[in-house]
């Protein structure tokens, strides 16, 4: 059963409209947001103008605040609100009275699912129930510790558990870091190990006559296509690159991983060239950095220090024990453990639910 916190902030249609307007204003410097209104909704939260699920209980108050927020935004941007283009959205000119009625219906449908989640979660903790908290975005998209400003608008590191659920740090048990066996990113932002299709790459893939050039080189194309690297909510192709352990070491400091769930290692089978690279350090002006740089300018000037390891060709999707993996695959996993100082406890060897090795 799905329950919704009465303290949760609502992402409204005008937030999605605002998201699109702001992105278009940025032009070539656009962040590459999903345009789903998440950022503007959280901006409303910080400005103390946000509407929360609990506000729907007093609909007269909700309506007054909704009308004022929309009027303020229209004045700020100098244009009238238009419906955002998402599946199922109304079309045509906005009618604020119809919009209010629409939200009134939503309020009725949502009411049975609204609870005080602080009390609900604490009762579950006190009664000894098992609680799984899943992060929705990667740590490097965290608003405070990610590759700012190319981030999401909230905390998706461990701190988000406390602020999002209202639980103390003492309630957290094991923290599992979910890490792909290679690195991906959606949208704009820095990506030092990216396998772009540039002429300097040993695996450059020139375009065929009459066709557009591929974004990735041959190795990146392998990761993209074998790994089905398409963004779940956006439908955009993910950018792909070698595994960046500098990022994993950094996020380990932030989150305190007790173990790693290494996913999609089967994608590395039969990699073009027969060699795998992992990024173990960044150098800036000849000096090895101790951590991930806060400045994107410094990051852009960094040189990646790679280690090269042999790849494997054997199909591993049916393997269910670590010792049965090819030697090269085991060495790849063991080297990850050595560099980050955290054990790899779970290994994803295929897309099926049971395609996981537990050590």
C-alpha positions, 0 to 999 in steps of 0.5 A: 500500500502506498502512503503519502506524508502530510508534510510532502510538498506538491509538484504542481503544473505551474512548477513544470511550466516554470521549469521549462521557462527557466531552462529555455532562458539558460540557453546553451548553459541549460542544466538539462533538467527533466522539466518535471518541476522538481527544482521549482517545487523545492524552490517554492519550499525554500521560499516558504511559498510551497503547498504541502499535501496537508494543505489540501485538508483546508481547500479554501486556504490551498486555493488562495495560495495557489492563485497567489503563487501563480499570479506571482510567477506570471508577473515574474516571467512576464507571460501567462501560464501554459500547461506543460507538455506531459502525458495526460496534461490538459491542453489549450489555454489555462483556465484557473477555475478549472485548474482549482476544480481539478486539484479539488478532485485530486484532494479527495482521491489522495485523502485516504493515503495521507498519514503523519509519516514521522509517527508511522515510521517511528512506530515501524522502527519501534516494533522491529519492522524491516525498513528499506530506504531507496535513494532515487538519484545518484549521490553526485546529483546531491544539491550540496555534495554533487557536481553543482550546479549540474545536480538535482534539487534535494539531498540524495545522499544519506542525509536525505533519509533523515530529512526526508523521513524524519528519523534519527541517525541511530535508526539506520542499520546497514548502508549499501552503496549501489554502484554500476560496474561502469559509470553513467550520467544523464543530462549535462555536467562534468564526466571525466571518464566518459567514452565520447566518440572523438577522433583522439579515441582509439575506438573512434567510430566514424559515421556511415554515409548519410548517418549521424555520428554516434555519441559514444566511441565503440566501447561507450556504444557497447556499454550503452547498447548492451546495458540498455542505458536509457533514462527511465523517466526521461527516455534520454540516452545515458552518457557512458564511461569507465568506472570512476572510483574517485567518485565511489571513494568520495560518496563512500565518505559521504554515505558510510557504505558498509558494503557495495552492490555492484550491478551490471557487471555482465555488461562488461563481458566481451568489451571491445579491445579486451581491456578494462580501465578504472579511474583510481585518482585525479591529478590537478596541476601534477598533484594527486587530489585527496578528494573530489573537487568542489570547483567544476573549473578545477575538475575540468583541469584534472587528469584521470589516473587509470589502471588497466585490467584484463576483460573476459569473454565468458557469459556470466549471467548464469553464475551464482557464486563468486568463485565460479566467475572468470578470473579476470572478473574476480580480479576486477571486483577485488581491485574495486574493493582494494581501492575504495576499502569497502567489500563488494557483497552483492554482484549483479550478473544479469537483468533477472531478479535472481541474477545476483551473487551474494558473498 
